[in-house]
Amino acid sequence: MMRRTLLMLVVLVCVLSVAIGISAQDDITLDFYFPTAVDGPIVSTIEGYVAQFNEANPGITVVPSYTGSYTQTRDTIVAEGMEPIVDVAVMLSTDLYSFIQEETIVPAQSFIDEMEDPAAFVDDFFPAMLLNSRDADGTIWSIPFQRSSVALYYNADLFEAEGIAVPTNTEELIAAAQALQTDERAGLLIPVAGGFPTWMYQAFAAGFGQPLTAEDPSVVNFNSEASLDAVTFLTLVGTSAEDGGYGVGPAGGSAWGETPTAFLAGQAAMIYHTSGSLSNLLNNADFTVGVAFAPSGPEGPATVLGGGNMYIFDDGSKTQEELDAAWAFVEFMSSPEIQSDWGVASGYVAARQSAWDMEPLASRVEEFPQYGVTRDQLDVAVMEFSSYDSINIDGIVNSTLSGILSGEVPLDEAQATLDTAQAQIDGLLDAYR
């Protein structure tokens, strides 16, 4: 408790130095929307950070609102329109181009450029964390906050008992799953059921040689050979051996929320899930939880980034003082001190490199090296899908993948189905090329 208190005192001093440049005026009230996609007492943790900021910054009051999922948060912002638009929100990093097109966000770059040492601020973020923060010209629009990647979790006690090495590629992954599967326990659960398989699929598309997205937001690679290989592999995981599959998981994949629950209950030897689930799994498992680079390709590991960034919104009515106050809050929430604490509280990967040398994260990694694995995996991470017209294109990708993975579209028709989807995607992107 004393260590946490000292940490927050340090944070408050840092915030005061940030906010002191805001000119005196009437009190500023900022609305802050935040979603979450991991289990645990996340809402109270965020509200605690906001309370610390408010206490250290008289004249600025941030009002936090938990707004459900990322989709629900975006729907709330859209429904409210511009009367007035929210001040700060944590939204998917992949929403970047949609917000740019809608002209509803302020580039973080405009505030960074006014900092005493802009390079020091930017360079402290892991390079991978900024892949979905920049536009094609290199301008930073949003700041990483609750970032994650796809990781492999495994029951280390089972692996040790059976003398099985941790898999490093897809061949080893299937071999381990088959060796550990029983009538009561799946060998491998990959959460691609439920209509939103795109994120998990991206890790395998990258692993098989071609990421779905590129730095050019007018390019999406959905009908490549790697894409077909990825969706075929994911389908075979849940296809019985009698039907030519691997037979190590349920047909069509597992559901997102049920996957970590099944793992904790001993109903799965391995699962793919967000690195943001790490704290929840470590805190609740009655066995040793192992974490490994996601072995998503035949040649080795590959993963995809995910999670949310902090955006500053403006409908043209905000004063500069209000925008400066919003930036002070964003800078506070992305500070190494908060990122260190947030990484432990949530399991998300702390986005700032210096955060890993601070308490409480430094001690947490020493006690649980699994946290270091999710950090080191950033070296094999690719940017998450992001493009122009991303909402419509994401819908095409999700529905196409769901049709194949569910078995509605047989594998021998998968390439033709991907080709049809690619034509639809290109039709939407042609206007931007």
Stockholm file with secondary structure:
# STOCKHOLM 1.0

chainA/1-433         MMRRTLLMLVVLVCVLSVAIGISAQDDITLDFYFPTAVDGPIVSTIEGYVAQFNEANPGITVVPSYTGSYTQTRDTIVAEGMEPIVDVAVMLSTDLYSFIQEETIVPAQSFIDEMEDPAAFVDDFFPAMLLNSRDADGTIWSIPFQRSSVALYYNADLFEAEGIAVPTNTEELIAAAQALQTDERAGLLIPVAGGFPTWMYQAFAAGFGQPLTAEDPSVVNFNSEASLDAVTFLTLVGTSAEDGGYGVGPAGGSAWGETPTAFLAGQAAMIYHTSGSLSNLLNNADFTVGVAFAPSGPEGPATVLGGGNMYIFDDGSKTQEELDAAWAFVEFMSSPEIQSDWGVASGYVAARQSAWDMEPLASRVEEFPQYGVTRDQLDVAVMEFSSYDSINIDGIVNSTLSGILSGEVPLDEAQATLDTAQAQIDGLLDAYR
#=GR chainA/1-433 SS CHHHHHHHHHHHHHHHHHHTTSCCCSCEEEEEEECCCSCSSHHHHHHHHHHHHHHHSTTEEEEEEECCSHHHHHHHHHHHTTSSCCSEEEEEGGGHHHHHHHTCEECTHHHHTTSSCHHHHHHTBCGGGGTTTBCTTCCBCSEEEEEEEEEEEEEHHHHHHHTCCCCCSHHHHHHHHHHHCCSSSBSCBCCCCSSCCHHHHHHHHHHTTCCSBCSSTTCBCCSSHHHHHHHHHHHHHTSCGGGTSCCSSCTTCCCTTHHHHHHHTTSBSEEEEEGGGHHHHHHHCSSCEEEECCCCBTTBCCEEEEEEEEEEECCSCCCHHHHHHHHHHHHHHTSHHHHHHHHHHHCCBCSBGGGGGSTTHHHHHHHCTHHHHHHHGGGGEECCCCCTTHHHHHHHHHHHHHHHHTTSSCGGGHHHHHHHHHHHHHHHHGGGC
#=GC SS_cons         CHHHHHHHHHHHHHHHHHHTTSCCCSCEEEEEEECCCSCSSHHHHHHHHHHHHHHHSTTEEEEEEECCSHHHHHHHHHHHTTSSCCSEEEEEGGGHHHHHHHTCEECTHHHHTTSSCHHHHHHTBCGGGGTTTBCTTCCBCSEEEEEEEEEEEEEHHHHHHHTCCCCCSHHHHHHHHHHHCCSSSBSCBCCCCSSCCHHHHHHHHHHTTCCSBCSSTTCBCCSSHHHHHHHHHHHHHTSCGGGTSCCSSCTTCCCTTHHHHHHHTTSBSEEEEEGGGHHHHHHHCSSCEEEECCCCBTTBCCEEEEEEEEEEECCSCCCHHHHHHHHHHHHHHTSHHHHHHHHHHHCCBCSBGGGGGSTTHHHHHHHCTHHHHHHHGGGGEECCCCCTTHHHHHHHHHHHHHHHHTTSSCGGGHHHHHHHHHHHHHHHHGGGC
//
